[in-house]
Amino acid sequence: MNSSYLERCRIMHLAHNNLCRPFRTALIAIGLLAGVMCNVYAAPVDPVQAKARLAISRGLAYLLKTQEADGSWGEYPATTALALSAFLKNGRTELTTPAVAKGLKFLLRAAKSSGAIYSDANPATALPNYNTSLALVALAQTHNPAYRATILKAQKYLEKAQFDEDEGINPTNPMYGGIGYGDDPGDETHPDLSNLQHGLEALHESGAPASAPVFKKALIFLQRVQNRHESNDQAWVKEGPNDGGFVYEAQGTSKANEGNPGSGKHSSYGAMTYAGLKSYLYCGVTKSDPRAKAAWDWLRSHYTVTEHPGMGTASLYYYYHTMAKTL
C-alpha cells in the first residue's frame, strides 16, 4: 500500500478523532438543543432520505456479520466486490473498517497474471469477465494508488475480452463489440448485454479514456440489442416491437421470454433497457440522441418498482440495482 496515501489518510482520520472530547460533546449538545428549541432554523428532514440512510446502516451491519474468515463474502470475488462497493460508497475505507481491508486482500489474492480477477476453484462458476468487472469497480472506488498496477492490468484484460478482430470477428458479426462471461472451461463464450454493461462500467469507473476503442466497438453491439429499426441492422429486429427497449443478446434473445412466456419474441425488458441506456452514456451517446431517447421513452412508459418490467418478480434486485445506477 502506498505509504504517502496511508499517511495522508491517517492524518485526516486522527485529526477528526482527536478533536477535544469536551468540545465535541458540547457541539453535539448545542446542536441537539438548538434543534429542540428552534425547529424553524433546522433543516427539514427528508423522510425518504432518512429511510434510505437507515436501510444503508442496517445493510452494512448485516454485511459485517456475514463476512467469511478469508475476507470474502460467499468465497466469491464478484459478491465480495459488491459488498466492498457498498462500504466504500458510504465512506467506510480500508483504514477505518477492517472488513474492507480484509475484503480487498481477498480480491487481490484472486488477481491472475492475465489481469483477470476471479476464482478458478470451480471452473463452472469462474466467470472471469463478470468477476473482473465487479472487482475492478471496487478497487477503483478505494482511490488507493497502490492498486494502480492491478487496475491497469484488469482494464487491459477486459478490453481484450471484447469480441473483435483479435478473435477473427469482424464488425458484421452479431457478436462484435460484446463481452461475455469468459472462456474458461464450462463457461459460455457468447457475449451479452449484461456482461457488456458490467465491463463498460468497470472501465469507465476505473478511469479508462472515453476515446478508448473498446467503447466505440461496444456501440456496434449495443445497437444490435436495441429494439429500434433505425439503428439495428439485425434481421430479427423486424419481428420485434420496435419500442426502443433492449434485449439480452444481439441474436434477439430476450430473458423476458423466460420470465414471462406470453411476452412474445424479442421482447424488451427492464434491466436490460436500463443497462443499454447506461452503456450508451458510457460510450459517449448523449441524452438527446435518438437511440438514447428511444430507450428513455420505453423506461418512462414501463416505470415501476413493484415488479421487473417484462420479467415479473424474476431478477427484481438486479433490476433495482441497474435502474439506480442508470438514473
ZAMARGU-4260 file (C-alpha; in steps of 0.2 Angstrom, whole numbers, plus 5000, padded with zeros to 4 digits):
<rodrens>
0) 5000/5000/5000 | 5007/5017/4996 | 5014/5025/5012 | 5011/5043/5007 | 4992/5038/5004
5) 4991/5030/5021 | 5000/5044/5030 | 4988/5057/5022 | 4973/5046/5027 | 4979/5043/5045
10) 4982/5062/5047 | 4964/5066/5042 | 4957/5052/5052 | 4967/5056/5068 | 4963/5075/5066
15) 4944/5070/5066 | 4945/5058/5081 | 4957/5068/5092 | 4945/5083/5092 | 4944/5088/5111
20) 4931/5077/5118 | 4923/5090/5129 | 4922/5102/5115 | 4915/5089/5103 | 4902/5084/5116
25) 4897/5102/5118 | 4895/5104/5100 | 4883/5089/5099 | 4873/5095/5114 | 4871/5113/5107
30) 4866/5105/5090 | 4853/5095/5099 | 4847/5109/5110 | 4845/5121/5095 | 4835/5108/5086
35) 4823/5106/5100 | 4821/5124/5105 | 4820/5132/5087 | 4814/5120/5074 | 4811/5134/5062
40) 4830/5135/5060 | 4833/5116/5057 | 4835/5109/5040 | 4820/5099/5036 | 4822/5080/5037
45) 4818/5071/5021 | 4809/5056/5027 | 4814/5046/5011 | 4832/5050/5014 | 4831/5046/5032
50) 4823/5029/5027 | 4837/5026/5015 | 4851/5030/5027 | 4843/5018/5040 | 4842/5005/5026
55) 4860/5008/5022 | 4866/5007/5040 | 4856/4990/5043 | 4863/4983/5027 | 4881/4987/5031
60) 4878/4979/5048 | 4872/4964/5040 | 4887/4963/5029 | 4899/4965/5044 | 4891/4950/5052
65) 4892/4939/5036 | 4910/4941/5030 | 4919/4925/5029 | 4935/4922/5038 | 4946/4924/5022
70) 4939/4941/5020 | 4926/4937/5006 | 4908/4936/5005 | 4902/4919/4999 | 4920/4915/4995
75) 4917/4923/4978 | 4926/4938/4971 | 4911/4946/4962 | 4900/4945/4978 | 4914/4952/4988
80) 4917/4966/4976 | 4898/4971/4978 | 4899/4971/4997 | 4915/4981/4996 | 4907/4994/4985
85) 4893/4996/4997 | 4905/5000/5011 | 4916/5011/5000 | 4902/5021/4993 | 4896/5025/5011
90) 4913/5032/5017 | 4920/5016/5025 | 4938/5013/5019 | 4951/5000/5022 | 4959/5012/5035
95) 4943/5014/5045 | 4935/4997/5043 | 4944/4981/5045 | 4931/4971/5035 | 4935/4982/5020
100) 4954/4979/5021 | 4951/4960/5023 | 4939/4960/5008 | 4952/4970/4997 | 4965/4957/5002
105) 4954/4943/4996 | 4951/4952/4979 | 4970/4955/4977 | 4974/4936/4980 | 4961/4932/4966
110) 4971/4943/4954 | 4979/4932/4940 | 4994/4936/4929 | 4982/4939/4914 | 4975/4954/4924
115) 4958/4944/4927 | 4952/4944/4945 | 4942/4928/4949 | 4942/4911/4957 | 4946/4896/4947
120) 4942/4884/4961 | 4926/4879/4952 | 4928/4881/4933 | 4909/4881/4931 | 4907/4897/4941
125) 4924/4905/4937 | 4915/4918/4925 | 4931/4928/4924 | 4925/4943/4914 | 4910/4946/4926
130) 4921/4944/4942 | 4934/4955/4935 | 4922/4969/4931 | 4915/4970/4948 | 4931/4968/4957
135) 4939/4982/4946 | 4925/4994/4951 | 4928/4990/4970 | 4947/4993/4968 | 4944/5009/4959
140) 4932/5016/4972 | 4947/5014/4985 | 4956/5028/4976 | 4972/5020/4983 | 4987/5022/4971
145) 4994/5006/4977 | 4981/4996/4967 | 4985/5006/4951 | 4995/4992/4943 | 4981/4979/4947
150) 4968/4991/4940 | 4978/4994/4923 | 4980/4975/4921 | 4962/4972/4924 | 4957/4986/4912
155) 4968/4978/4898 | 4961/4961/4902 | 4943/4967/4899 | 4947/4976/4883 | 4955/4960/4877
160) 4939/4951/4882 | 4929/4961/4870 | 4924/4951/4854 | 4933/4959/4839 | 4946/4957/4826
165) 4958/4948/4838 | 4947/4933/4838 | 4944/4934/4819 | 4927/4943/4822 | 4923/4957/4810
170) 4910/4971/4813 | 4897/4962/4803 | 4896/4948/4815 | 4882/4950/4828 | 4895/4946/4842
175) 4906/4960/4838 | 4909/4973/4852 | 4901/4962/4865 | 4908/4954/4881 | 4903/4938/4888
180) 4906/4929/4905 | 4923/4922/4899 | 4930/4907/4890 | 4936/4896/4904 | 4930/4878/4904
185) 4912/4875/4906 | 4908/4893/4903 | 4898/4901/4889 | 4908/4911/4877 | 4895/4921/4868
190) 4893/4940/4873 | 4878/4948/4881 | 4872/4965/4886 | 4873/4961/4905 | 4891/4957/4904
195) 4895/4971/4892 | 4887/4984/4904 | 4897/4977/4919 | 4913/4978/4908 | 4910/4996/4902
200) 4905/5002/4919 | 4921/4995/4926 | 4932/5003/4913 | 4923/5020/4915 | 4923/5020/4934
205) 4942/5015/4934 | 4947/5029/4923 | 4948/5022/4905 | 4948/5036/4892 | 4932/5039/4884
210) 4941/5038/4867 | 4946/5020/4870 | 4942/5008/4856 | 4933/4997/4867 | 4919/5010/4869
215) 4917/5013/4850 | 4916/4994/4847 | 4903/4992/4861 | 4892/5004/4852 | 4890/4992/4837
220) 4884/4978/4849 | 4873/4990/4859 | 4863/4995/4843 | 4861/4977/4839 | 4852/4973/4856
225) 4840/4988/4855 | 4823/4986/4848 | 4824/5000/4836 | 4823/4998/4817 | 4833/5014/4813
230) 4849/5008/4821 | 4848/4989/4822 | 4855/4980/4807 | 4850/4963/4813 | 4836/4953/4804
235) 4827/4949/4820 | 4823/4967/4824 | 4809/4967/4810 | 4800/4954/4821 | 4802/4964/4837
240) 4791/4978/4844 | 4802/4992/4838 | 4799/5000/4855 | 4816/5007/4859 | 4819/4994/4873
245) 4833/4982/4875 | 4836/4963/4874 | 4849/4951/4881 | 4859/4946/4865 | 4862/4953/4848
250) 4853/4937/4841 | 4837/4944/4848 | 4837/4933/4863 | 4827/4940/4877 | 4826/4934/4895
255) 4809/4941/4896 | 4803/4926/4886 | 4809/4915/4900 | 4802/4925/4914 | 4785/4929/4905
260) 4782/4916/4891 | 4767/4926/4885 | 4778/4942/4881 | 4782/4937/4863 | 4798/4935/4854
265) 4812/4948/4856 | 4803/4957/4870 | 4812/4972/4878 | 4813/4971/4897 | 4818/4982/4912
270) 4835/4978/4917 | 4842/4977/4900 | 4835/4993/4894 | 4842/5002/4909 | 4859/4993/4905
275) 4858/4998/4887 | 4855/5016/4891 | 4868/5017/4904 | 4880/5009/4892 | 4876/5021/4878
280) 4880/5035/4890 | 4897/5027/4894 | 4901/5026/4876 | 4898/5045/4873 | 4880/5044/4867
285) 4871/5060/4873 | 4854/5060/4881 | 4847/5069/4866 | 4852/5056/4854 | 4838/5047/4846
290) 4844/5030/4852 | 4845/5036/4870 | 4828/5045/4869 | 4820/5029/4862 | 4827/5019/4877
295) 4821/5033/4889 | 4804/5033/4882 | 4802/5014/4885 | 4808/5016/4903 | 4796/5030/4906
300) 4781/5020/4899 | 4786/5005/4909 | 4792/5013/4925 | 4788/5003/4941 | 4796/4997/4957
305) 4783/4984/4961 | 4790/4972/4948 | 4803/4969/4935 | 4795/4975/4918 | 4795/4960/4907
310) 4801/4948/4920 | 4788/4949/4934 | 4797/4945/4950 | 4812/4937/4942 | 4829/4947/4944
315) 4820/4960/4954 | 4835/4966/4964 | 4846/4966/4948 | 4833/4977/4940 | 4833/4989/4955
320) 4852/4989/4955 | 4854/4993/4937 | 4840/5006/4937 | 4848/5016/4952 | 4865/5016/4943
325) 4857/5022/4927 | 4846/5036/4934
</rodrens>
